[in-house]
């Protein structure tokens, strides 16, 4: 998981020990960095009996922002492959990852919509990740109004 190829917004990054940096352009001192943030959370996302991973990625493309993404890494008989990644926010404060009802939950603090990026994140949020049959992920909204209880 720490030495995998990850795709963020169409860019591929080959991590080594959970980190990689590449020059923005040839001879540039500015680096485009991607790293895992915290430890990957191990659980059986696809319910096939082997362990998969919930991974929080931090992307620093060379400006002032640090963009965080939620992704899963699926273990298919020993072959690890990343799903798509879901954007969490810029300069948020990641808290932890856990599992609720078989779904990875990424917990973090963010800002209110009208607060500037200089304001410290203080609003607790959680992104519940749903794995689809085609091995892509999307947001699951618990207790969604209008949801049928079957």
OpenMM code with the backbone's topology and positions (N, CA, C; nanometers):
from openmm import Vec3, app, unit

residues = "UNK UNK UNK UNK UNK UNK UNK UNK UNK UNK UNK UNK UNK UNK UNK UNK UNK UNK UNK UNK UNK UNK UNK UNK UNK UNK UNK UNK UNK UNK UNK UNK UNK UNK UNK UNK UNK UNK UNK UNK UNK UNK UNK UNK UNK UNK UNK UNK UNK UNK UNK UNK UNK UNK UNK UNK UNK UNK UNK UNK UNK UNK UNK UNK UNK UNK UNK UNK UNK UNK UNK UNK UNK UNK UNK UNK UNK UNK UNK UNK UNK UNK UNK UNK UNK UNK UNK UNK UNK UNK UNK UNK UNK UNK UNK UNK UNK UNK UNK UNK UNK UNK UNK UNK UNK UNK UNK UNK UNK UNK UNK UNK UNK UNK UNK UNK UNK UNK UNK UNK UNK UNK UNK UNK UNK UNK UNK UNK UNK UNK UNK UNK UNK UNK UNK UNK UNK UNK UNK UNK UNK UNK UNK UNK UNK UNK UNK UNK UNK UNK".split()
positions = [
    Vec3(0.0832, -0.1194, 0.0000),
    Vec3(0.0000, 0.0000, 0.0000),
    Vec3(0.0877, 0.1258, 0.0000),
    Vec3(0.1989, 0.1204, 0.0681),
    Vec3(0.2873, 0.2367, 0.0735),
    Vec3(0.3780, 0.2467, -0.0490),
    Vec3(0.3823, 0.1401, -0.1301),
    Vec3(0.4668, 0.1373, -0.2493),
    Vec3(0.3846, 0.1128, -0.3751),
    Vec3(0.2685, 0.1735, -0.3802),
    Vec3(0.1744, 0.1515, -0.4892),
    Vec3(0.1709, 0.2708, -0.5836),
    Vec3(0.1157, 0.2500, -0.7019),
    Vec3(0.0909, 0.3587, -0.7960),
    Vec3(-0.0489, 0.4131, -0.7663),
    Vec3(-0.0591, 0.5441, -0.7448),
    Vec3(-0.1858, 0.6100, -0.7157),
    Vec3(-0.2169, 0.7103, -0.8258),
    Vec3(-0.3457, 0.7290, -0.8515),
    Vec3(-0.3915, 0.8240, -0.9510),
    Vec3(-0.4754, 0.9298, -0.8802),
    Vec3(-0.4346, 1.0548, -0.8958),
    Vec3(-0.5081, 1.1692, -0.8394),
    Vec3(-0.5351, 1.2664, -0.9530),
    Vec3(-0.6624, 1.2869, -0.9822),
    Vec3(-0.7033, 1.3820, -1.0869),
    Vec3(-0.6288, 1.3604, -1.2188),
    Vec3(-0.6124, 1.2341, -1.2576),
    Vec3(-0.5490, 1.2024, -1.3847),
    Vec3(-0.3978, 1.1973, -1.3821),
    Vec3(-0.3357, 1.2289, -1.2692),
    Vec3(-0.1903, 1.2208, -1.2560),
    Vec3(-0.1547, 1.0923, -1.1831),
    Vec3(-0.0549, 1.0200, -1.2337),
    Vec3(-0.0097, 0.8980, -1.1671),
    Vec3(0.1143, 0.9276, -1.0842),
    Vec3(0.1173, 0.8696, -0.9662),
    Vec3(0.2283, 0.8848, -0.8732),
    Vec3(0.2693, 0.7468, -0.8236),
    Vec3(0.3949, 0.7122, -0.8365),
    Vec3(0.4461, 0.5863, -0.7826),
    Vec3(0.5067, 0.6158, -0.6455),
    Vec3(0.4371, 0.5760, -0.5401),
    Vec3(0.4862, 0.6014, -0.4058),
    Vec3(0.5936, 0.5004, -0.3660),
    Vec3(0.6855, 0.5447, -0.2854),
    Vec3(0.7863, 0.4596, -0.2240),
    Vec3(0.7866, 0.4946, -0.0759),
    Vec3(0.7553, 0.3969, 0.0058),
    Vec3(0.7431, 0.4190, 0.1504),
    Vec3(0.6419, 0.5287, 0.1810),
    Vec3(0.5347, 0.5347, 0.1008),
    Vec3(0.4257, 0.6281, 0.1268),
    Vec3(0.4479, 0.7696, 0.0802),
    Vec3(0.5484, 0.7935, -0.0060),
    Vec3(0.5801, 0.9309, -0.0458),
    Vec3(0.6450, 0.9343, -0.1833),
    Vec3(0.6186, 1.0409, -0.2580),
    Vec3(0.6917, 1.0699, -0.3810),
    Vec3(0.6868, 1.2198, -0.4058),
    Vec3(0.7935, 1.2708, -0.4672),
    Vec3(0.7929, 1.4088, -0.5139),
    Vec3(0.8584, 1.4129, -0.6511),
    Vec3(0.7989, 1.4912, -0.7388),
    Vec3(0.8516, 1.5073, -0.8741),
    Vec3(0.8561, 1.6564, -0.9058),
    Vec3(0.9515, 1.6954, -0.9879),
    Vec3(0.9633, 1.8360, -1.0278),
    Vec3(0.8418, 1.8750, -1.1118),
    Vec3(0.7916, 1.9956, -1.0896),
    Vec3(0.6780, 2.0472, -1.1660),
    Vec3(0.7152, 2.0556, -1.3144),
    Vec3(0.8317, 2.1110, -1.3425),
    Vec3(0.8870, 2.1160, -1.4777),
    Vec3(1.0360, 2.0859, -1.4664),
    Vec3(1.0972, 2.0573, -1.5792),
    Vec3(1.2409, 2.0290, -1.5783),
    Vec3(1.3169, 2.1459, -1.5174),
    Vec3(1.4091, 2.1174, -1.4301),
    Vec3(1.4933, 2.2157, -1.3608),
    Vec3(1.4159, 2.3030, -1.2626),
    Vec3(1.2952, 2.2636, -1.2266),
    Vec3(1.2156, 2.3419, -1.1319),
    Vec3(1.2475, 2.3002, -0.9893),
    Vec3(1.2578, 2.3984, -0.9004),
    Vec3(1.2773, 2.3687, -0.7583),
    Vec3(1.1440, 2.3333, -0.6920),
    Vec3(1.0333, 2.3706, -0.7558),
    Vec3(0.9008, 2.3409, -0.7023),
    Vec3(0.8682, 2.1950, -0.7286),
    Vec3(0.8199, 2.1274, -0.6248),
    Vec3(0.7913, 1.9843, -0.6340),
    Vec3(0.6413, 1.9574, -0.6222),
    Vec3(0.5971, 1.8550, -0.6927),
    Vec3(0.4608, 1.8030, -0.6840),
    Vec3(0.4707, 1.6790, -0.5962),
    Vec3(0.4073, 1.6821, -0.4783),
    Vec3(0.4245, 1.5758, -0.3795),
    Vec3(0.2926, 1.5033, -0.3534),
    Vec3(0.3048, 1.3730, -0.3319),
    Vec3(0.1908, 1.2926, -0.2886),
    Vec3(0.2398, 1.1993, -0.1798),
    Vec3(0.1594, 1.1885, -0.0734),
    Vec3(0.1966, 1.0996, 0.0368),
    Vec3(0.0721, 1.0410, 0.1010),
    Vec3(0.0927, 0.9280, 0.1663),
    Vec3(-0.0140, 0.8752, 0.2497),
    Vec3(-0.0130, 0.9571, 0.3780),
    Vec3(-0.1296, 0.9781, 0.4346),
    Vec3(-0.1406, 1.0549, 0.5582),
    Vec3(-0.1900, 0.9594, 0.6658),
    Vec3(-0.1085, 0.9361, 0.7660),
    Vec3(-0.1434, 0.8382, 0.8685),
    Vec3(-0.1271, 0.6973, 0.8137),
    Vec3(-0.1681, 0.6015, 0.8922),
    Vec3(-0.1574, 0.4620, 0.8519),
    Vec3(-0.2804, 0.4193, 0.7728),
    Vec3(-0.2607, 0.3423, 0.6649),
    Vec3(-0.3766, 0.2863, 0.5956),
    Vec3(-0.4585, 0.2008, 0.6924),
    Vec3(-0.5908, 0.2073, 0.6793),
    Vec3(-0.6815, 0.1327, 0.7675),
    Vec3(-0.7196, 0.0032, 0.6974),
    Vec3(-0.6898, -0.1083, 0.7609),
    Vec3(-0.7120, -0.2396, 0.7015),
    Vec3(-0.8513, -0.2923, 0.7353),
    Vec3(-0.9259, -0.3355, 0.6322),
    Vec3(-1.0568, -0.3979, 0.6510),
    Vec3(-1.0954, -0.4676, 0.5209),
    Vec3(-1.1955, -0.5514, 0.5243),
    Vec3(-1.2372, -0.6266, 0.4058),
    Vec3(-1.3484, -0.5501, 0.3329),
    Vec3(-1.3097, -0.4556, 0.2480),
    Vec3(-1.4054, -0.3674, 0.1801),
    Vec3(-1.4967, -0.4421, 0.0845),
    Vec3(-1.4428, -0.5406, 0.0123),
    Vec3(-1.5224, -0.6115, -0.0885),
    Vec3(-1.5757, -0.7459, -0.0393),
    Vec3(-1.5553, -0.7719, 0.0899),
    Vec3(-1.6107, -0.8907, 0.1565),
    Vec3(-1.5746, -1.0224, 0.0864),
    Vec3(-1.4466, -1.0311, 0.0420),
    Vec3(-1.4010, -1.1541, -0.0223),
    Vec3(-1.3049, -1.2345, 0.0647),
    Vec3(-1.2881, -1.1911, 0.1896),
    Vec3(-1.2061, -1.2670, 0.2833),
    Vec3(-1.0624, -1.2207, 0.2956),
    Vec3(-1.0156, -1.1289, 0.2088),
    Vec3(-0.8803, -1.0758, 0.2258),
    Vec3(-0.8885, -0.9271, 0.2616),
    Vec3(-0.7801, -0.8766, 0.3156),
    Vec3(-0.7802, -0.7407, 0.3664),
    Vec3(-0.7532, -0.6381, 0.2572),
    Vec3(-0.8372, -0.5358, 0.2568),
    Vec3(-0.8242, -0.4199, 0.1697),
    Vec3(-0.7859, -0.3018, 0.2588),
    Vec3(-0.7724, -0.1837, 0.2003),
    Vec3(-0.7242, -0.0693, 0.2778),
    Vec3(-0.7997, 0.0588, 0.2440),
    Vec3(-0.8275, 0.1358, 0.3463),
    Vec3(-0.8747, 0.2733, 0.3312),
    Vec3(-0.7515, 0.3618, 0.3481),
    Vec3(-0.7270, 0.4481, 0.2501),
    Vec3(-0.6044, 0.5282, 0.2490),
    Vec3(-0.6401, 0.6754, 0.2340),
    Vec3(-0.5793, 0.7570, 0.3177),
    Vec3(-0.5918, 0.9017, 0.3082),
    Vec3(-0.4667, 0.9536, 0.2400),
    Vec3(-0.4841, 1.0277, 0.1303),
    Vec3(-0.3722, 1.0813, 0.0543),
    Vec3(-0.3662, 1.2322, 0.0680),
    Vec3(-0.2443, 1.2856, 0.0793),
    Vec3(-0.2205, 1.4298, 0.0850),
    Vec3(-0.1434, 1.4696, -0.0400),
    Vec3(-0.2015, 1.5618, -0.1177),
    Vec3(-0.1398, 1.6065, -0.2426),
    Vec3(-0.0991, 1.7530, -0.2284),
    Vec3(0.0290, 1.7788, -0.2489),
    Vec3(0.0832, 1.9150, -0.2475),
    Vec3(0.1394, 1.9436, -0.3864),
    Vec3(0.0584, 2.0040, -0.4741),
    Vec3(0.1004, 2.0203, -0.6132),
    Vec3(0.1960, 2.1366, -0.6400),
    Vec3(0.2432, 2.2035, -0.5363),
    Vec3(0.3422, 2.3078, -0.5579),
    Vec3(0.2992, 2.4458, -0.5143),
    Vec3(0.1732, 2.4652, -0.4832),
    Vec3(0.1261, 2.5945, -0.4340),
    Vec3(0.1144, 2.5917, -0.2829),
    Vec3(0.0235, 2.6720, -0.2302),
    Vec3(0.0074, 2.6813, -0.0849),
    Vec3(-0.0884, 2.5757, -0.0300),
    Vec3(-0.1600, 2.5073, -0.1169),
    Vec3(-0.2607, 2.4121, -0.0709),
    Vec3(-0.2065, 2.2734, -0.0461),
    Vec3(-0.2756, 2.2033, 0.0429),
    Vec3(-0.2560, 2.0596, 0.0629),
    Vec3(-0.3932, 1.9978, 0.0474),
    Vec3(-0.4111, 1.9213, -0.0592),
    Vec3(-0.5404, 1.8655, -0.0962),
    Vec3(-0.5480, 1.7205, -0.0494),
    Vec3(-0.6547, 1.6877, 0.0217),
    Vec3(-0.6694, 1.5539, 0.0784),
    Vec3(-0.7741, 1.4736, 0.0014),
    Vec3(-0.7437, 1.3455, -0.0164),
    Vec3(-0.8292, 1.2538, -0.0908),
    Vec3(-0.8491, 1.1248, -0.0124),
    Vec3(-0.9689, 1.0695, -0.0238),
    Vec3(-1.0009, 0.9384, 0.0321),
    Vec3(-0.9995, 0.8379, -0.0827),
    Vec3(-0.9381, 0.7236, -0.0607),
    Vec3(-0.9362, 0.6188, -0.1617),
    Vec3(-0.9332, 0.4832, -0.0926),
    Vec3(-0.9655, 0.3796, -0.1666),
    Vec3(-0.9515, 0.2434, -0.1176),
    Vec3(-0.8497, 0.1722, -0.2050),
    Vec3(-0.7812, 0.0759, -0.1455),
    Vec3(-0.6925, -0.0132, -0.2185),
    Vec3(-0.7499, -0.1525, -0.2001),
    Vec3(-0.7875, -0.2139, -0.3114),
    Vec3(-0.8534, -0.3439, -0.3092),
    Vec3(-0.7505, -0.4535, -0.3347),
    Vec3(-0.7547, -0.5556, -0.2505),
    Vec3(-0.6668, -0.6717, -0.2613),
    Vec3(-0.7431, -0.7804, -0.3362),
    Vec3(-0.7008, -0.8078, -0.4582),
    Vec3(-0.7638, -0.9128, -0.5384),
    Vec3(-0.6637, -1.0268, -0.5532),
    Vec3(-0.6723, -1.1234, -0.4620),
    Vec3(-0.5828, -1.2395, -0.4603),
    Vec3(-0.4359, -1.1970, -0.4609),
    Vec3(-0.4024, -1.0992, -0.3793),
    Vec3(-0.2649, -1.0537, -0.3642),
    Vec3(-0.2265, -0.9373, -0.4533),
    Vec3(-0.3077, -0.9042, -0.5521),
    Vec3(-0.2810, -0.7889, -0.6382),
    Vec3(-0.3552, -0.6683, -0.5818),
    Vec3(-0.2792, -0.5642, -0.5443),
    Vec3(-0.3369, -0.4435, -0.4861),
    Vec3(-0.3622, -0.3401, -0.5945),
    Vec3(-0.4827, -0.2827, -0.5940),
    Vec3(-0.5172, -0.1815, -0.6941),
    Vec3(-0.6034, -0.0735, -0.6301),
    Vec3(-0.5687, 0.0511, -0.6585),
    Vec3(-0.6417, 0.1661, -0.6072),
    Vec3(-0.7738, 0.1823, -0.6810),
    Vec3(-0.8764, 0.2223, -0.6067),
    Vec3(-1.0018, 0.2665, -0.6679),
    Vec3(-0.9817, 0.4114, -0.7116),
    Vec3(-1.0871, 0.4758, -0.7557),
    Vec3(-1.0821, 0.6201, -0.7765),
    Vec3(-1.0635, 0.6882, -0.6404),
    Vec3(-1.0362, 0.8167, -0.6425),
    Vec3(-1.0159, 0.8923, -0.5188),
    Vec3(-1.1227, 1.0006, -0.5076),
    Vec3(-1.1686, 1.0250, -0.3850),
    Vec3(-1.2687, 1.1280, -0.3588),
    Vec3(-1.2035, 1.2455, -0.2856),
    Vec3(-1.2257, 1.3653, -0.3371),
    Vec3(-1.1679, 1.4862, -0.2785),
    Vec3(-1.2367, 1.5183, -0.1464),
    Vec3(-1.1565, 1.5398, -0.0415),
    Vec3(-1.2105, 1.5788, 0.0893),
    Vec3(-1.2027, 1.7289, 0.1106),
    Vec3(-1.0917, 1.7906, 0.0727),
    Vec3(-1.0782, 1.9344, 0.0922),
    Vec3(-0.9343, 1.9795, 0.0911),
    Vec3(-0.9174, 2.1106, 0.0947),
    Vec3(-0.7869, 2.1761, 0.0950),
    Vec3(-0.7561, 2.2235, 0.2369),
    Vec3(-0.6413, 2.1869, 0.2857),
    Vec3(-0.5931, 2.2285, 0.4186),
    Vec3(-0.6934, 2.1962, 0.5295),
    Vec3(-0.7509, 2.0779, 0.5203),
    Vec3(-0.8400, 2.0299, 0.6251),
    Vec3(-0.7548, 1.9719, 0.7376),
    Vec3(-0.8186, 1.9258, 0.8433),
    Vec3(-0.7472, 1.8629, 0.9543),
    Vec3(-0.7965, 1.7181, 0.9682),
    Vec3(-0.7283, 1.6240, 0.9016),
    Vec3(-0.7697, 1.4839, 0.9110),
    Vec3(-0.7653, 1.4347, 1.0555),
    Vec3(-0.8624, 1.3513, 1.0918),
    Vec3(-0.8694, 1.2984, 1.2276),
    Vec3(-0.8365, 1.1492, 1.2302),
    Vec3(-0.9245, 1.0669, 1.1699),
    Vec3(-0.9011, 0.9230, 1.1695),
    Vec3(-0.9862, 0.8578, 1.0620),
    Vec3(-0.9612, 0.7289, 1.0426),
    Vec3(-1.0400, 0.6478, 0.9509),
    Vec3(-1.0883, 0.5277, 1.0321),
    Vec3(-1.2157, 0.4943, 1.0163),
    Vec3(-1.2692, 0.3749, 1.0805),
    Vec3(-1.3704, 0.3104, 0.9869),
    Vec3(-1.4349, 0.2053, 1.0334),
    Vec3(-1.5331, 0.1342, 0.9519),
    Vec3(-1.6658, 0.1302, 1.0260),
    Vec3(-1.7735, 0.1631, 0.9552),
    Vec3(-1.9098, 0.1560, 1.0079),
    Vec3(-1.9932, 0.0795, 0.9064),
    Vec3(-2.0547, -0.0282, 0.9504),
    Vec3(-2.1389, -0.1103, 0.8624),
    Vec3(-2.0677, -0.1497, 0.7333),
    Vec3(-1.9398, -0.1838, 0.7437),
    Vec3(-1.8629, -0.2298, 0.6282),
    Vec3(-1.8138, -0.1207, 0.5359),
    Vec3(-1.8361, 0.0067, 0.5707),
    Vec3(-1.7927, 0.1196, 0.4879),
    Vec3(-1.6808, 0.1952, 0.5588),
    Vec3(-1.5809, 0.2364, 0.4824),
    Vec3(-1.4749, 0.3200, 0.5383),
    Vec3(-1.5321, 0.4581, 0.5657),
    Vec3(-1.4973, 0.5130, 0.6815),
    Vec3(-1.5415, 0.6468, 0.7192),
    Vec3(-1.4176, 0.7321, 0.7457),
    Vec3(-1.4027, 0.8374, 0.6658),
    Vec3(-1.2912, 0.9303, 0.6797),
    Vec3(-1.3419, 1.0507, 0.7596),
    Vec3(-1.2856, 1.0715, 0.8788),
    Vec3(-1.3274, 1.1808, 0.9673),
    Vec3(-1.2235, 1.2928, 0.9617),
    Vec3(-1.2722, 1.4162, 0.9551),
    Vec3(-1.1822, 1.5302, 0.9436),
    Vec3(-1.2537, 1.6567, 0.9907),
    Vec3(-1.1759, 1.7620, 1.0096),
    Vec3(-1.2322, 1.8935, 1.0407),
    Vec3(-1.2113, 1.9838, 0.9200),
    Vec3(-1.3103, 2.0669, 0.8925),
    Vec3(-1.3069, 2.1584, 0.7784),
    Vec3(-1.3516, 2.2965, 0.8274),
    Vec3(-1.3621, 2.3896, 0.7366),
    Vec3(-1.4095, 2.5238, 0.7672),
    Vec3(-1.5524, 2.5410, 0.7177),
    Vec3(-1.6206, 2.6412, 0.7711),
    Vec3(-1.7504, 2.6788, 0.7159),
    Vec3(-1.7282, 2.7367, 0.5767),
    Vec3(-1.8292, 2.7323, 0.4925),
    Vec3(-1.8173, 2.7772, 0.3532),
    Vec3(-1.7702, 2.9221, 0.3407),
    Vec3(-1.8067, 3.0078, 0.4363),
    Vec3(-1.7701, 3.1494, 0.4259),
    Vec3(-1.6409, 3.1845, 0.4998),
    Vec3(-1.5717, 3.0847, 0.5546),
    Vec3(-1.4472, 3.1120, 0.6268),
    Vec3(-1.3281, 3.1080, 0.5320),
    Vec3(-1.2292, 3.1913, 0.5610),
    Vec3(-1.1095, 3.1962, 0.4760),
    Vec3(-1.0203, 3.0757, 0.5042),
    Vec3(-0.9274, 3.0524, 0.4125),
    Vec3(-0.8350, 2.9396, 0.4280),
    Vec3(-0.7385, 2.9608, 0.5441),
    Vec3(-0.7292, 3.0832, 0.5953),
    Vec3(-0.6422, 3.1078, 0.7102),
    Vec3(-0.7093, 3.0693, 0.8420),
    Vec3(-0.8400, 3.0447, 0.8389),
    Vec3(-0.9131, 3.0029, 0.9584),
    Vec3(-0.8849, 2.8553, 0.9843),
    Vec3(-0.8569, 2.8233, 1.1085),
    Vec3(-0.8296, 2.6834, 1.1444),
    Vec3(-0.9566, 2.5996, 1.1263),
    Vec3(-0.9428, 2.4800, 1.0683),
    Vec3(-1.0597, 2.3927, 1.0528),
    Vec3(-1.1191, 2.3574, 1.1894),
    Vec3(-1.2526, 2.3692, 1.2019),
    Vec3(-1.3152, 2.3430, 1.3316),
    Vec3(-1.4494, 2.2709, 1.3204),
    Vec3(-1.4931, 2.2430, 1.1983),
    Vec3(-1.6231, 2.1797, 1.1770),
    Vec3(-1.6010, 2.0319, 1.1464),
    Vec3(-1.6494, 1.9447, 1.2350),
    Vec3(-1.6321, 1.8013, 1.2159),
    Vec3(-1.7146, 1.7491, 1.0990),
    Vec3(-1.6513, 1.6700, 1.0140),
    Vec3(-1.7190, 1.6094, 0.8999),
    Vec3(-1.6754, 1.4642, 0.8875),
    Vec3(-1.7587, 1.3853, 0.8218),
    Vec3(-1.7268, 1.2453, 0.7947),
    Vec3(-1.7697, 1.2122, 0.6532),
    Vec3(-1.6835, 1.1440, 0.5802),
    Vec3(-1.7170, 1.0945, 0.4472),
    Vec3(-1.7252, 0.9425, 0.4560),
    Vec3(-1.8460, 0.8889, 0.4299),
    Vec3(-1.8681, 0.7448, 0.4271),
    Vec3(-1.8447, 0.6991, 0.2835),
    Vec3(-1.7563, 0.6025, 0.2642),
    Vec3(-1.7197, 0.5556, 0.1315),
    Vec3(-1.7882, 0.4229, 0.1014),
    Vec3(-1.8590, 0.4207, -0.0102),
    Vec3(-1.9309, 0.3009, -0.0556),
    Vec3(-1.8549, 0.2412, -0.1736),
    Vec3(-1.8205, 0.1128, -0.1648),
    Vec3(-1.7555, 0.0418, -0.2754),
    Vec3(-1.8630, -0.0197, -0.3638),
    Vec3(-1.8578, 0.0113, -0.4934),
    Vec3(-1.9541, -0.0434, -0.5895),
    Vec3(-1.9001, -0.1740, -0.6477),
    Vec3(-1.9864, -0.2475, -0.7149),
    Vec3(-1.9489, -0.3756, -0.7749),
    Vec3(-1.8369, -0.3606, -0.8776),
    Vec3(-1.8286, -0.2448, -0.9442),
    Vec3(-1.7238, -0.2237, -1.0448),
    Vec3(-1.5930, -0.1745, -0.9830),
    Vec3(-1.5825, -0.1809, -0.8509),
    Vec3(-1.4620, -0.1431, -0.7753),
    Vec3(-1.4315, 0.0055, -0.7821),
    Vec3(-1.5353, 0.0872, -0.7971),
    Vec3(-1.5208, 0.2312, -0.7827),
    Vec3(-1.5863, 0.2694, -0.6508),
    Vec3(-1.5535, 0.3881, -0.6019),
    Vec3(-1.6117, 0.4334, -0.4764),
    Vec3(-1.6924, 0.5603, -0.4983),
    Vec3(-1.7875, 0.5803, -0.4097),
    Vec3(-1.8685, 0.7005, -0.4077),
    Vec3(-1.9072, 0.7290, -0.2644),
    Vec3(-1.9677, 0.8435, -0.2430),
    Vec3(-2.0107, 0.8814, -0.1088),
    Vec3(-2.1421, 0.8130, -0.0750),
    Vec3(-2.1486, 0.7558, 0.0451),
    Vec3(-2.2704, 0.6992, 0.1008),
    Vec3(-2.3199, 0.7971, 0.2053),
    Vec3(-2.4482, 0.8331, 0.1980),
    Vec3(-2.5049, 0.9266, 0.2946),
    Vec3(-2.5968, 0.8489, 0.3880),
    Vec3(-2.5536, 0.8282, 0.5132),
    Vec3(-2.6382, 0.7541, 0.6067),
    Vec3(-2.7659, 0.8306, 0.6385),
    Vec3(-2.8742, 0.7584, 0.6582),
    Vec3(-3.0028, 0.8168, 0.6932),
    Vec3(-3.0480, 0.9232, 0.5947),
    Vec3(-3.0182, 0.8999, 0.4681),
    Vec3(-3.0577, 0.9934, 0.3629),
    Vec3(-3.2088, 1.0052, 0.3608),
    Vec3(-3.2601, 1.1268, 0.3659),
    Vec3(-3.4041, 1.1482, 0.3663),
    Vec3(-3.4635, 1.0943, 0.2362),
    Vec3(-3.5660, 1.0132, 0.2503),
    Vec3(-3.6287, 0.9530, 0.1334),
    Vec3(-3.5765, 0.8133, 0.1047),
    Vec3(-3.4704, 0.7734, 0.1775),
    Vec3(-3.4152, 0.6398, 0.1595),
    Vec3(-3.5147, 0.5364, 0.2099),
    Vec3(-3.5328, 0.4320, 0.1331),
    Vec3(-3.6257, 0.3269, 0.1716),
    Vec3(-3.5560, 0.2303, 0.2657),
    Vec3(-3.6231, 0.1967, 0.3744),
    Vec3(-3.5703, 0.1000, 0.4692),
    Vec3(-3.6251, -0.0371, 0.4311),
    Vec3(-3.5378, -0.1187, 0.3685),
    Vec3(-3.5846, -0.2492, 0.3200),
    Vec3(-3.5565, -0.3593, 0.4183),
] * unit.nanometer
topology = app.Topology()
chain = topology.addChain("A")
for resn in residues:
    res = topology.addResidue(resn, chain)
    for name in ("N", "CA", "C"):
        topology.addAtom(name, app.Element.getBySymbol(name[0]), res)
